[in-house]
Amino acid sequence: MDYHDLEGLRRTHPAWRLLRADHAALVIGFLNETLLAGGRRAIGQRELATRLDDYLFALRESGLGETAFPQSATFYLAAWASDESGWLRKYYAGDGDEPLYDATPAAEAAASWIASLQQRAFVGTESRLLTVFELLRQIAEGTETDPDVRIAELNRRKAALDAEIARIRGGTLPLMDPTQIKDRFFQLESTARELLADFRQVEHNFRALDRSARERIATWESGKGALLAEIFGDRDLIADSDQGKSFRAFWDFIMSPARQEEFSELLQLVFALEPVRALEPDRRLLRIHYDWLEAGEVAQRTVARLSEQLRRLLDDRVLLENRRILQIVRDVEQHAISLREAQPRTSAFMNLDNAVPDISLVMERPLYSVPATVDLLDRLIVEGTADVPSDALFDQRFIDKTRLTAYIESALADRDQVSLEHVISAHPLEDGLAELVAYLSIATERPATAIDDSKTEAVAWFDDDGTGRRALLPLIVFTR
């Protein structure tokens, strides 16, 4: 950071403006009490104004006098949420008409820096050194490509664990001293609160992305396809970025019920230690993981709400373009009607190759099929000498399927369903087996027909010579 960068931050960054403000102590103190320290998100305007009135009353009663902070609570909230300040974010939820307030990442950064200025009675360095060493070890092991090196490191750690187990079984049980416990607890508390503060920054980044997308939609001049590709490409870029991947991994980890239960048990165990109780820690830290879940859900809902708003914005743009197209079509139609009585004198006004477009879709093309080959036998054809009667070729009967269908419809006139046996009983077969086959053909072609293979029915008829015939068929039921 050089001089010009710092000067730009001093003039434009909300956190720097907050530190330079005349009432910085009021703003930071109130926001820390209501929103930051407790991990609270999205307080309604009425509740926040009431709490600010109480806070101002307590300050006046503490010795500042009645003239201190003379404006109303709503005035201060509006001023802190204005673009000139940028310390509160004022917005409306989808299911209510009351404005909500939340602290901005800049206000949280200023409050965190102010908190770091307070002198601490104990500053631990061992836990941070061990954290740095552990991170370095994870990076080195996670990037090692030689299997032998990894196996050797695992064997070394296994030997160290076996040696520690042997020492404990031998009666040597090493314990942390109170200084080490305090050191690590301070590191835990600081990291947990910083992690909760990161969610506001993640949510702010998604809102900045949405604002950028809206600006591009408003000023876009090219096609909709390129616009959508750029917008959703940027969203994919955010999701696949280092921040997006880290947030997704954290969310998957904290959403595990087993992890939540384990974390709660560990917090209870640590808070029960005597050195930790002597520090009088903030009891709200016991539910910090639930604050993480709540903050993560807020970020997830923000992303979903922004996506829905962006979709509606794109739909409105498409609707406007469709209206413009319809207006152009109407203008063309009106112009054509006005020229209807003044047609051109030439016989050929316009030549159209084809009034219907010739569309050839790739998937409609048939797949290649191998043509069938005919095998020819190399044999001599011998002329037959048998005397075969040809009367059967001319003795053919025509089956009128329309007549049979009429029989079926007549039987269904007074009932919802009827079996084939009932139809044939009312209208006996005149052409024998050929007519029965025609009935079967009608049954397979008629949609409202049920064929039950598990049941049978018998159909009987007489041939022309008086011979009785009987056929056993599956149950065929015709319905309306």
For each residue, the residues with C-beta under 8 A, 3 or more apart:
1: 5 6
2: 5 6
3: 6 7
4: 7 8
5: 1 2 8 9
6: 1 2 3 9 10
7: 3 4 10 11
8: 4 5 11 12
9: 5 6 12 13 16
10: 6 7 13 16 20
11: 7 8
12: 8 9
13: 9 10 16 17 106
14: 17 18 85 86 87 104 106 107
15: 18 19 106 107 109 110 113
16: 9 10 13 19 20 110
17: 13 14 20 21 85 86
18: 14 15 21 24 27 28 85 87 106 107 110
19: 15 16 24 110 113 114
20: 10 16 17 24
21: 17 18 24 27 85
22:
23: 26 27 69
24: 18 19 20 21 27 28 110
25: 28 29
26: 23 29 30 59 69 76
27: 18 21 23 24 30 31 80 87 107
28: 18 24 25 31 32 107 110 111 114
29: 25 26 32 33 55
30: 26 27 33 34 51 52 55
31: 27 28 34 35 36 87 88 103 107 111
32: 28 29 35 36 37 111 115
33: 29 30 37 38 55
34: 30 31 38 40 43 48 51
35: 31 32 38 40 41 43 101 102 103
36: 31 32 39 103 107 108 111 197
37: 32 33 282 284
38: 33 34 35 284
39: 36 196 284 288 291 294 295
40: 34 35 43
41: 35 102 294 295 298
42: 93 100 101 102 298
43: 34 35 40 47 48 51 100 101 102
44: 47 48 98 99 100 101
45: 48 49 74 77 98 99 100 101
46: 49 50 98
47: 43 44 50 51
48: 34 43 44 45 51 52 73 77 101
49: 45 46 52 53 73 74 77
50: 46 47 53 54 73
51: 30 34 43 47 48 54 55
52: 30 48 49 55 56 73 76 77
53: 49 50 56 57 73
54: 50 51 57 58
55: 29 30 33 51 52 58 59
56: 52 53 59 60 68 69 73
57: 53 54 60 61
58: 54 55 61 62
59: 26 55 56 62 64 68 69
60: 56 57 64 65 66 68 69
61: 57 58
62: 58 59
63:
64: 59 60 68 69
65: 60 68
66: 60
67: 70
68: 56 59 60 64 65
69: 23 26 56 59 60 64 76
70: 67
71: 75 76
72: 75 76
73: 48 49 50 52 53 56 76 77
74: 45 49 77 78
75: 71 72 78 79
76: 26 52 69 71 72 73 79 80
77: 45 48 49 52 73 74 80 81 88 90 101
78: 74 75 81 82 90
79: 75 76 82 84 85
80: 27 76 77 85 87 88
81: 77 78 85 87 88 89 90 101
82: 78 79 85 86
83: 86
84: 79
85: 14 17 18 21 79 80 81 82 88
86: 14 17 82 83 104 106
87: 14 18 27 31 80 81 103 104 106 107
88: 31 77 80 81 85 101 102 103 104 107
89: 81 101 102 103 104
90: 77 78 81 99 100 101
91: 99 100 102
92: 96 97 98 99 100
93: 42 96 100
94: 305
95:
96: 92 93 100
97: 92
98: 44 45 46 92
99: 44 45 90 91 92
100: 42 43 44 45 90 91 92 93 96
101: 35 42 43 44 45 48 77 81 88 89 90
102: 35 41 42 43 88 89 91 200
103: 31 35 36 87 88 89 107 108 200
104: 14 86 87 88 89 107 108 200 204
105: 108 109 197 200 201 204
106: 13 14 15 18 86 87 109 110
107: 14 15 18 27 28 31 36 87 88 103 104 110 111
108: 36 103 104 105 111 112 197 200
109: 15 105 106 112 113 197
110: 15 16 18 19 24 28 106 107 113 114
111: 28 31 32 36 107 108 114 115
112: 108 109 115 116 194 197
113: 15 19 109 110 116 117
114: 19 28 110 111 117 118
115: 32 111 112 118
116: 112 113
117: 113 114
118: 114 115
119:
120: 123 186
121:
122: 182 183 186
123: 120
124: 127 128 179 182 183 184 186 187
125: 128 129 183
126: 129 130 180 183
127: 124 130 131 180 183 184 186 187
128: 124 125 131 132 187
129: 125 126 132 133
130: 126 127 133 134
131: 127 128 134 135 187
132: 128 129 135 136
133: 129 130 136 137
134: 130 131 137 138
135: 131 132 138 139
136: 132 133 139 140
137: 133 134 140 141
138: 134 135 141 142
139: 135 136 142 143
140: 136 137 143 144
141: 137 138 144 150 153
142: 138 139
143: 139 140
144: 140 141 149 150 153
145:
146: 149 150
147: 150 151
148: 151 152
149: 144 146 152 153
150: 141 144 146 147 153 154
151: 147 148 154 155
152: 148 149 155 156
153: 141 144 149 150 156 157
154: 150 151 157 158
155: 151 152 158 159
156: 152 153 159 160
157: 153 154 160 161
158: 154 155 161 162
159: 155 156 162 163
160: 156 157 163 164
161: 157 158 164 165
162: 158 159 165 166
163: 159 160 166 167
164: 160 161 167 168
165: 161 162 168 169
166: 162 163 169 170
167: 163 164 170 172 174
168: 164 165 171 172 173
169: 165 166
170: 166 167
171: 168
172: 167 168
173: 168
174: 167
175:
176: 180 181 184
177: 180 181
178: 181 182 274 275 278
179: 124 182 183
180: 126 127 176 177 183 184
181: 176 177 178 184 185 273 275 276
182: 122 124 178 179 185 186 275 276 279
183: 122 124 125 126 127 179 180 186 187
184: 124 127 176 180 181 187 188
185: 181 182 188 189 270 275 276 279 281
186: 120 122 124 127 182 183 189 190
187: 124 127 128 131 183 184 190 191
188: 184 185 191 192 270
189: 185 186 192 193 281 282 285
190: 186 187 193 194
191: 187 188 194 195
192: 188 189 195 196 285 288
193: 189 190 196 197 288
194: 112 190 191 197 198
195: 191 192 198 292
196: 39 192 193 199 288 291 292 295
197: 36 105 108 109 112 193 194 200 201
198: 194 195 201 202
199: 196 202 203 292 295 296 298 299
200: 102 103 104 105 108 197 203 204 295
201: 105 197 198 204 205
202: 198 199 205 206 243 247 299
203: 199 200 206 207 298 299 302
204: 104 105 200 201 207 208
205: 201 202 208 209 238 243
206: 202 203 209 210 238 299 302 303 306
207: 203 204 210 211 302 306
208: 204 205 211 212
209: 205 206 212 213 234 235 238
210: 206 207 213 214 306 309 310
211: 207 208 214 215
212: 208 209 215 216 234
213: 209 210 216 217 231 234 310
214: 210 211 217 218 310 313
215: 211 212 218 219
216: 212 213 219 220 227 230 231
217: 213 214 220 227 231 313 314 317
218: 214 215
219: 215 216
220: 216 217 227
221:
222: 226 227
223: 226 227
224: 227 228 314 317 318 321
225: 228 229
226: 222 223 229 230
227: 216 217 220 222 223 224 230 231
228: 224 225 231 232 314
229: 225 226 232 233
230: 216 226 227 233 234
231: 213 216 217 227 228 234 235 310
232: 228 229 235 236
233: 229 230 236 237
234: 209 212 213 230 231 237 238
235: 209 231 232 238 239
236: 232 233 239 240
237: 233 234 240 241
238: 205 206 209 234 235 241 243 244
239: 235 236 244 248
240: 236 237 244 245
241: 237 238 244 245
242: 245 246
243: 202 205 238 246 247
244: 238 239 240 241 247 248
245: 240 241 242 248 249
246: 242 243 249 250
247: 202 243 244 250 251 299
248: 239 244 245 251 252
249: 245 246 252 253
250: 246 247 253 254 296
251: 247 248 254 255 296
252: 248 249 255 256
253: 249 250 256 259
254: 250 251 259 260 289 292 293 296
255: 251 252 293
256: 252 253 259 260
257: 260 261
258: 261 262
259: 253 254 256 262 263
260: 254 256 257 263 264 289 293
261: 257 258 264 265
262: 258 259 265 266
263: 259 260 266 267 289
264: 260 261 267 268 286 289
265: 261 262 268 269
266: 262 263 269 270
267: 263 264 270 271 285 286 288 289
268: 264 265 271 272 286
269: 265 266 272 273
270: 185 188 266 267 273 276
271: 267 268 276 277 281 283 285 286
272: 268 269 276 277
273: 181 269 270 276 277
274: 178 277 278
275: 178 181 182 185 278 279
276: 181 182 185 270 271 272 273 279 281
277: 271 272 273 274 280
278: 178 274 275
279: 182 185 275 276
280: 277
281: 185 189 271 276 285
282: 37 189 285
283: 271 286
284: 37 38 39 287 288 291
285: 189 192 267 271 281 282 288
286: 264 267 268 271 283
287: 284 290 291
288: 39 192 193 196 267 284 285 291 292
289: 254 260 263 264 267 292 293
290: 287 293 294
291: 39 196 284 287 288 294 295
292: 195 196 199 254 288 289 295 296
293: 254 255 260 289 290 296 297
294: 39 41 290 291 297 298
295: 39 41 196 199 200 291 292 298 299
296: 199 250 251 254 292 293 299 300
297: 293 294 300 301
298: 41 42 199 203 294 295 301 302
299: 199 202 203 206 247 295 296 302 303
300: 296 297 303 304
301: 297 298 304 305
302: 203 206 207 298 299 305 306
303: 206 299 300 306 307
304: 300 301 307 308
305: 94 301 302 308 309
306: 206 207 210 302 303 309 310
307: 303 304 310 311
308: 304 305 311 312
309: 210 305 306 312 313
310: 210 213 214 231 306 307 313 314
311: 307 308 314 315
312: 308 309 315 316
313: 214 217 309 310 316 317
314: 217 224 228 310 311 317 318
315: 311 312 318 319
316: 312 313 319 320
317: 217 224 313 314 320 321
318: 224 314 315 321 322
319: 315 316 322 323
320: 316 317 323 324
321: 224 317 318 324 325
322: 318 319 325 326
323: 319 320 326 327
324: 320 321 327 328
325: 321 322 328 329
326: 322 323 329 330
327: 323 324 330 331
328: 324 325 331 332
329: 325 326 332 333
330: 326 327 333 334
331: 327 328 334 335
332: 328 329 335 336
333: 329 330 336 337
334: 330 331 337 338
335: 331 332 338 339
336: 332 333 339 340
337: 333 334 340
338: 334 335
339: 335 336 342 343
340: 336 337 343
341:
342: 339
343: 339 340 349
344: 349
345:
346: 349
347:
348: 351
349: 343 344 346
350:
351: 348
352: 355
353:
354: 357 358
355: 352
356:
357: 354
358: 354
359:
360: 364 365
361: 364 365
362: 365
363:
364: 360 361
365: 360 361 362
366: 369
367:
368:
369: 366
370:
371:
372:
373:
374:
375:
376:
377:
378:
379:
380:
381:
382:
383:
384:
385:
386:
387:
388:
389: 392
390: 393 394
391: 394 395
392: 389 395
393: 390 396
394: 390 391
395: 391 392
396: 393
397: 431 434
398:
399: 404 431 434 435 437 438
400: 403 404
401: 404 405 438 441 442
402: 405 406
403: 400 406 407
404: 399 400 401 407 408 435 438 439 442
405: 401 402 408 409 442
406: 402 403 409 410
407: 403 404 410 411 423 426 427
408: 404 405 411 412 418 423 442 446 478
409: 405 406 412 413
410: 406 407 413
411: 407 408 415 418 422 423 426 478
412: 408 409 415 416 417 418 478 479 480
413: 409 410
414:
415: 411 412 418
416: 412 479 480
417: 412 477 478 479 480
418: 408 411 412 415 422 423 477 478
419: 422 423 457 475 476 477 478
420: 423 424 439 443 457 459 473 476 477 478
421: 424 425 457 458 459
422: 411 418 419 425 426
423: 407 408 411 418 419 420 426 427 439 478
424: 420 421 427 428 429 436 439 459 461
425: 421 422 428
426: 407 411 422 423
427: 407 423 424
428: 424 425 461
429: 424 432 435 436 459 461
430: 435
431: 397 399 434 435
432: 429 435 436 461 463 464 469
433: 436 437 461 469 471
434: 397 399 431 437 438
435: 399 404 429 430 431 432 438 439
436: 424 429 432 433 439 440 459 461 471
437: 399 433 434 440 441
438: 399 401 404 434 435 441 442
439: 404 420 423 424 435 436 442 443 476
440: 436 437 443 444 473 476
441: 401 437 438 444 445
442: 401 404 405 408 438 439 445 446
443: 420 439 440 446 449 451 476 478
444: 440 441 449 451
445: 441 442
446: 408 442 443 449 478
447:
448: 478 479 480
449: 443 444 446 476 477 478 479
450: 476 477 479
451: 443 444 474 475 476 477
452: 455 474 475 477
453: 474
454: 475
455: 452 474 475
456: 472 473 474 475
457: 419 420 421 472 473 474 475 476
458: 421 470 471 472 473
459: 420 421 424 429 436 470 471 473
460: 468 469 470 471
461: 424 428 429 432 433 436 468 469
462: 466 467 468 469
463: 432 466 467 468 469
464: 432
465:
466: 462 463
467: 462 463
468: 460 461 462 463
469: 432 433 460 461 462 463
470: 458 459 460
471: 433 436 458 459 460
472: 456 457 458
473: 420 440 456 457 458 459 476
474: 451 452 453 455 456 457
475: 419 451 452 454 455 456 457
476: 419 420 439 440 443 449 450 451 457 473
477: 417 418 419 420 449 450 451 452
478: 408 411 412 417 418 419 420 423 443 446 448 449
479: 412 416 417 448 449 450
480: 412 416 417 448
